[in-house]
């Protein structure tokens, strides 16, 4: 009779199989960590300024005009003005709508501003679309004598409305006074037209709607 076959010892597991298992664990851990990082970053908020009301170009900007809101900005946090970053005497360089987050680029030091405000009296009412923050054209008809005027022409091609006041006590059309932002270089012509008694009218700028 033949002797029984001796049992073979178990085959050792290949090293590459263990390495694949460990690599799989590492990938799972990395995936979980990545998801956690994304969720944690999304939950992080920072305090920044938002406009409490519409601020137009040329207007001073102070903390009283702004409110602090907590928002998740991620890597763009430095783009917006935040508590401690607003310089005293800052001026808006463009219209900032009510509720809009205030970009750092929308405000600057007062000595860097090239615009100023003037007050005009419009002959007749203005369209309903002409409100604070609206872009407008200022037209004038030069006075020829006490009762006649020359052909109307553009005095200021682009101005921004700061405020509008209507005097409803005037009989007939309400008298409308507007404070508008204009380039400093245009101020002499505007003041000359006012001093000469020219007929002034304010209309929505081309492309701004009606």
C-alpha positions in Angstrom: 0.0 0.0 0.0 1.2 3.4 -0.9 1.8 5.9 1.9 -0.7 8.8 2.3 0.2 12.0 0.6 1.5 14.6 2.9 -0.7 17.7 3.3 0.8 20.8 1.5 1.4 23.8 3.7 -0.9 26.8 2.9 0.4 29.1 0.1 1.6 32.4 1.4 -0.6 35.4 0.2 1.0 37.5 -2.5 2.5 40.8 -1.3 0.8 42.8 -4.1 -2.7 41.7 -2.8 -1.9 43.2 0.7 -0.6 46.3 -0.9 -3.8 46.8 -3.0 -5.9 46.4 0.2 -3.9 49.0 2.0 -4.1 51.3 -1.0 -7.8 51.0 -1.0 -8.0 52.0 2.6 -5.8 55.0 2.0 -8.1 56.1 -0.9 -11.2 55.7 1.2 -9.7 57.8 4.0 -8.6 60.5 1.5 -12.0 60.6 0.0 -13.7 61.0 3.3 -11.2 63.7 4.4 -11.8 65.6 1.1 -15.6 65.6 1.6 -15.2 66.8 5.1 -12.8 69.6 4.1 -15.3 70.8 1.4 -18.2 70.7 3.8 -16.2 72.5 6.5 -15.1 75.2 4.1 -18.6 75.8 2.9 -19.8 76.3 6.5 -17.1 78.9 7.3 -18.4 82.5 7.0 -16.8 85.9 7.3 -18.2 89.3 8.2 -18.3 91.8 5.2 -20.1 95.0 4.4 -23.4 95.3 2.4 -25.0 98.6 1.5 -28.1 99.5 3.6 -29.4 101.7 0.8 -28.2 102.6 -2.7 -24.9 104.5 -2.7 -24.0 106.4 -5.9 -20.6 107.3 -7.3 -19.1 110.3 -5.5 -21.0 109.8 -2.2 -19.1 109.4 1.0 -19.2 105.8 2.4 -19.1 105.2 6.1 -20.0 102.4 8.5 -23.4 104.1 9.0 -24.3 103.5 5.4 -23.4 99.8 5.7 -24.5 96.7 7.5 -22.3 93.7 8.5 -23.4 90.4 7.1 -22.0 86.9 7.5 -21.4 85.2 4.2 -19.4 82.2 2.9 -16.9 83.6 0.5 -14.2 80.9 0.3 -11.1 82.2 -1.4 -12.7 85.5 -2.5 -13.1 86.9 1.0 -10.5 89.6 0.4 -12.4 91.1 -2.5 -15.1 92.7 -0.3 -14.8 95.5 2.3 -15.1 94.2 5.8 -14.9 95.7 9.3 -11.5 97.2 9.8 -10.7 97.6 6.1 -12.8 100.7 5.3 -10.6 103.8 5.3 -12.1 107.0 6.9 -13.3 109.4 4.3 -13.9 106.7 1.7 -15.9 107.6 -1.5 -17.9 105.4 -3.8 -16.5 105.2 -7.3 -19.6 103.5 -8.8 -23.2 102.9 -7.8 -23.6 100.3 -5.1 -27.1 98.9 -5.0 -29.0 98.4 -1.8 -28.2 95.0 -0.3 -25.1 94.5 -2.5 -21.9 93.3 -1.0 -19.4 96.2 -1.1 -16.3 95.3 -3.2 -13.0 96.9 -2.2 -12.8 98.2 -5.8 -16.0 100.2 -5.4 -14.6 102.6 -2.8 -11.5 104.7 -2.7 -9.9 107.6 -0.8 -11.6 111.0 -1.3 -8.4 112.5 -2.7 -8.5 110.0 -5.6 -12.0 110.9 -6.7 -12.4 112.7 -10.1 -16.1 113.5 -9.6 -18.3 115.8 -7.6 -21.9 116.7 -7.1 -23.9 119.6 -8.4 -27.6 120.6 -7.9 -29.7 121.4 -10.9 -33.3 122.6 -11.3 -35.1 120.8 -14.2 -37.6 122.7 -16.2 -40.6 120.3 -15.8 -40.8 116.9 -14.2 -38.5 114.0 -15.0 -39.4 110.4 -16.1 -40.3 108.0 -13.3 -37.2 105.9 -14.2 -35.0 108.8 -13.0 -34.4 107.9 -9.4 -31.4 107.6 -7.1 -28.6 105.8 -8.8 -30.0 106.3 -12.3 -27.7 107.2 -15.1 -28.9 110.4 -16.9 -28.1 113.0 -19.5 -28.3 116.7 -18.7 -29.6 118.8 -21.6 -29.6 122.6 -21.8 -31.2 125.1 -24.1 -29.0 128.3 -23.9 -31.0 131.4 -23.1 -31.2 133.9 -26.0 -33.2 136.6 -24.2 -35.9 136.9 -21.5 -38.4 134.8 -23.4 -36.6 132.6 -25.9 -34.0 129.8 -25.9 -31.7 128.2 -28.4 -31.9 124.6 -29.6 -31.4 122.1 -26.8 -28.1 120.2 -26.7 -26.3 117.8 -24.3 -24.5 119.6 -21.5 -23.5 116.4 -19.6 -23.5 113.1 -21.4 -23.4 110.9 -18.3 -24.3 111.8 -14.8 -25.6 109.8 -11.8 -28.6 110.9 -9.7 -27.9 111.3 -6.0 -31.3 112.6 -4.9 -34.5 114.2 -6.3 -36.7 116.8 -4.6 -40.1 117.9 -5.9 -41.8 121.1 -4.8 -45.5 120.2 -5.3 -46.5 123.7 -4.1 -45.6 125.2 -7.4 -48.7 125.8 -9.6 -48.7 123.6 -12.7 -45.7 121.3 -13.2 -43.9 120.5 -10.0 -40.4 122.0 -9.6 -37.8 119.3 -9.6 -34.4 119.8 -8.1 -31.8 117.1 -8.6 -28.4 116.4 -7.1 -26.2 114.7 -9.7 -22.6 113.4 -9.8 -20.5 114.8 -12.7 -16.9 114.8 -13.6 -15.0 117.7 -12.1 -13.9 118.8 -15.6 -17.6 119.4 -16.5 -18.4 121.5 -13.5 -17.5 124.9 -15.1 -19.9 124.4 -18.0 -22.7 123.2 -15.7 -22.3 126.2 -13.4 -22.1 128.6 -16.4 -25.4 127.2 -17.8 -27.1 127.6 -14.4 -25.8 131.2 -14.0 -26.9 132.1 -17.5 -30.4 130.9 -16.8 -30.4 128.2 -19.5 -33.3 125.8 -19.6 -32.1 122.5 -18.1 -33.7 119.0 -18.6 -32.7 115.6 -17.2 -33.5 112.5 -19.2 -32.5 108.8 -18.8 -29.1 108.1 -20.4 -29.1 106.1 -23.7 -29.4 102.4 -22.9 -30.6 102.9 -19.3 -34.2 102.2 -20.1 -37.2 104.4 -19.6 
